[in-house]
Amino acid sequence: MITMIVNPVSGAGHAAAVGEKAAAMLRNLKVEFTLRLTEAVGHATELARQAVQRGDATVIAVGGDGTVNEVAAGLVGTETALGIIPAGNGNDFAKVLGVPKSWEAALHYLLKHSPRRVDTGKANDRFFINISGTGFDVMVLENMLKAKQYVHGKLSYLYGIFVTLTRFKSPHMRIETAEGETIDKPCAHFSVANGQYFGSGIHIMPLSEQDDGMLDILVIDALSRFKIFLNLPSLLNGTIIKKAFCHHYRTRECTLSAPNMRLNLDGEIVEASQVTFTCRPASLLVHAEAAVSG
């Protein structure tokens, strides 16, 4: 049995239309399923947990990264698998799993590929599946969310970058990893990742793997706004990790402390002063091909 959870407002209503088409295809294929629509923030997690209690084999998330995060949060640690039909403005975790962009190809993809286990992450007691971070990224996200009523996809992220450049100042951070690394200084950016992409396809963490039992960390030294501007091309094309002012680590667990911190947690902004990030190895079943990195 399959449950398909559709966020009808995702992608400015695009997900609702995709959900109807996917449901029609499942009927034509004689696949038994239940269709559920989300009604509020957090509802997808509740619906996913109900599917687990019923013993469903798969729950399909139809929407963007927020919908995928919520559905996965309801499936983590269970034997019910996640399938994804990308239909939001940002579909970053679907991309790293190799899920096709078109709804029809994505549905065939998840029906074709057996579930495999991938890692997830925890930020204190909060679930995340893709990327969390603070610094430049959070201010960009805040400005990006303001722009989404006018532009979509990578354009909204670019708008967020350019607005942020006019007022950004690198905050002081203290980062401690379980492996003994300590960073205590102003930093322009901190990301901890299970996935590879954020900002609607920006390849921020190309070395991250989703089944290695580790989280990947990227720390960017404090930079002037002009130097950030000069390095935007390397951010957008996925090569910024090679720069001398960038530092990459792998960790099972790390703690981040910063005053008045605002944290990007899979696209949601939360406030904290200290966060411990922990990898949860092989904690989620997903319909994906064997090689999930790259």
N, C-alpha and C positions, 0 to 999 in steps of 0.2 A: 504494500500500500504506500502511496505517495501523498504527501500534503504539499500543496503549492501555496506559498504565502506571498501575496502581492501587496506592495505599498502603492496605493493608487495615486498618491501625489508625487511620487518619485519621478524625476526627469520631467517636471512640469506636466504630469499626467501621462507621459509616454509609457510608464510601467503598467498602467491600467489597460491600455490598448494591447500591449505585449502579453499581458496575462490572459486576456480573452483569446488571443490567437494561439497561445501555447496550450490553453485548455482545450480548444477545438482540435488541435493536433493530437493531444493525448487521447481524446475521445476517438478520433479516427484510428489511432494505433491500438485501441482497445486496452489502454492502460488504466487501471483503477486508481482514482485519485480523489482528493478533497481540495476544493478551492476555498481559501480564506483571505479576506482583505483586512489589512491593518486599519485601526481607527485612531491610534494615538501613539506617541513616543513610548517605546517599551512593549507595545502590544505584540510585535513580532516575536519577541522572546517568550512571552506567555503562550502564544500559539504554537511555537516550536516545542515547548515543554509538554503541551497537551498532546502533540503528535508522538513524542517519545513515550508518554504514558499509554497511548493506544497501541504502541508497538510498531509504528510505521517504520519502514526501512529507510526512507529518504524524505527529506524536507527540501523543497526547491524555494530559494529566495529570488523573487522577481523585484528588482529595484537597484539602487546604487550601493555604495559602500556602507552607508548607515544601516540599510536593510540587511545586508549580509552580516554586519557586526551583530545586530540584534538576533537574527536567526541563529547564527553560530553560538552566541552566548547561551541559547537554550538547548543546544545540542552537545556542547563540550562535555567530555567525560562519559558519553553515552555510546550506544551501538547504532544510533540513527545517523545516517550520512547527510551531509550538506551538498546540495546541487545549486548552481548559480545560473540564472539567466540575467545578464547585465542589462539594466534598463534605466540607469540613473545618469546624472551629470558626470559623476566620477565612478569608475568601475575598476579601481586599482588592484584590489585583491584578485578579482576575476582574471585580470591580465597576467598576473604572475603564475596563476594556475593553468594558463594556456587556454582558457575558455574563449571561444570565438565571440566576436562583437555582435553578430546578428543573432536575434532571439531564436530563429529556427535552427541555425548551426549549433548554438549553445545547448538547446534541448537535445538534439541528436548526440552531442558530445557527452552530456551527463548520462544519457541512457546507454551509451556505448562503453563508457569507462567505469570499471568497478571501483568501489570506494577504496581509498588508501589513507593512511594516517599522516597528519601533519601536526606541527607544533602550534600552540597558541601562547598568549602572554597574559600576565596579570600586572596591573599597576595598582599597588596596594590591594584593595579588594575588588578592583574593577577589571573586567575582561577586556582584552583587545586582541585583534587578529592580524592587524596589518602594521601600522607605524604610529608611534607616539613621539612627541617631542615638545620642545619649548625654545624660546628665543625668537629669532627672525621668523620662523615658520608660523608661530602662533599669531603674530601681528599680521602676517600675510593672510592667514586663514580668516581672521576677523574681517579684514578688508575685502577678501574674496567673497565671503558670505553676503556682504552688503551689495556687492556687484552682481550677484547671481540673478537678480530680477531684471537685469539688462543684458548680460552676456553669460555664456555657458562654457563648460569644458575648460580647456587650457587658457582660453582668453580671460576668464574670470580670475584664474590664478596669476596671470601676467599683470592684470589690473591691480591685484592685491600686492604684488611685488613692488610695483612702481609707486603706489601710495605709501607703502611701508618705508621705502627708501627716503622719504622726505622727513621722517621723524624717529627712525630707529636708533637705539643705543644698546650696545651689548651688555646684558645683565651678568652679574657675578654668579657662578655656579660651582658647586662642589659635587663631583662625581666619583663614586667609589665602587669598584667591581669586586665580585667574589674572588677573582683571580689575583687581586692585590694591586690593581692600578688605581691611582688617585689623581684627579685633576681638580685644582682649586684656583680658579681665576675667572676673569670675564671671558665669556664665549659668545660668539654671534649666534650659534645654533647647536642644538643637541637633538639627535634622533636616536631612538631605540626601535629596532625593526625586527619583525618576523617576515614581512613582505619586502618588496623592492620599490614599489611605485607610490607616489602620492601626488596631490595636486592635479588629478586627471591625466596621469601618464608620465609624470616627471620621474626619471629613473635615478632616484636619490641614493639607493642602496643596492647596487648591482651585484655585490658579493654575497648578499643574504640568501640563505637556503631555508626552506620551510620545513625540513625534516631532519635537521642536524642536532636538535636538542639544545641549540644555542640561540641567543638574541645577538644581533649585530648593532653596534653603537657607532655613530658618526658624530664627532665633535669638530666644530669649526671655530678656530681662534677668533678673538675679537678683531673685527675689520672696520675700516672706515666705510661710510656709505658709498663713497666713490669706488673703493676697491670691491665692494659687494656688486656694484653696478657693472664693473669691468668683468666680473666673473659670472655674470648671469648666463652667458652662453654655455659655460661648462656645467652649470647647474641644470640647465634645460636639456643638454645632450647626454647627461649621465656620466660625465668625466670629472666632476668636481672632487670626487673622492681621491683622485690622483694628485691633487694640489698639496703643496708643502704645509699649508695652513689647515689641512684636514687630517684628522686622526681616526683610524678605524680600529675597533676592538671587537672581540667576541666574548660573550659572557653568559653564564648560567643565571646570574642575578646581579643587579647593580642598584645603587641608591643615588638619587639625584636630589640635591637640596639647593634652593634658591629663594630669596625673599620675594614675597608677593608673586609667586609663580603662577602663570596661566599655562595650562598644559593642553596640547592637542592630542586627544585620545581617539584615534580612528575618525578624525573629523569633528569630534565634539570637544568644545573648550570647557575645561574644568579648572577650578582653583585649588592650589595646594602649596605647602611650603616644603614638603619632603615626600618623595615617592620612591618606593622600592619596586623595581621591575623584575619579574620572575618568569622564566621560560617554563611552560608546561609541555614537556615532550610528548609527541604522539597522542595528543589529547583530543583530536578532532578527526572524524572520518569525512573525507570529501571525495566527490566524484571528479577525478583528475587523472591525467596520464602519469606514468611512473616518474618522469623527470619533471619536478615542479619548479626548479630554479632556472633562471636565465631570461 
